[in-house]
Amino acid sequence: MNDAQRPYPRLASKRLMLVSPADPEFDANAAFLTPGTPRFIDAANDPDSLWWSIATIIGHWHLHGYGLFAVVERSTGQTVGLVGPWFPQGWPEPELSWHLMESGQGKGYASEAAQCVLDWLFSEAGWDSIVSYVPEENDASVALARRVGAHPERLVSFRLQPAPNIRAWRHMPSSRMSAPGAAQGLLH
């Protein structure tokens, strides 16, 4: 299948490939569900709940036409996390979400993948903004939101995230999208 025939976008940055877990060419079982693979999502110690989480991520792509991308190291082919737009029922608006496995942390992968997704959303998909919902005490995620140019907004609480300490961080298109060295956009 050539790139123009792909039903799901593939994004690339210098070190990463971002692939839809719904893409038939991506083996979600091997990446997320095989015993012994690193865990990084809620309920990861419960194989049944983990299966439902992965099925929900794949289903999100089918329902919305976008979703969390599997973040894959280009040099090793290892899946190291999920980053992308997420808008489940009950969310106030779409969220740019990020979840990295321990093996992907501390390498700048989260910001590289988030910037790649933002470039795609703003330049290829035509979005004009997206938020990230970040707990105030999550220093690493606050720093990441700042690093990719997000600005803090209001505290939010909604039925699926009923907490008094979650802040919306707004991402808007910026001149960084066309800066030299910016992540390469849509490859599909």
Buried (B, 14 or more C-beta within 10 A) or exposed (E): EEEEEBEBBBBBBEBBBBBBBBBEEBBBEEBBBEEEBBBBBEEBEEEEEBBEBBEBBBBBBEEEEBBBBBBBBEEEEBBBBBBBBBBBEEBBEBBBBBBBBEBBBEBEBBBBBBBBBBBBBBBEBEBEBBBBBBBBEBEEBBEBBEEBBBEBEEEBEEEEBEEEEBBBBBBEBBEBBEEEEBBEBBBB
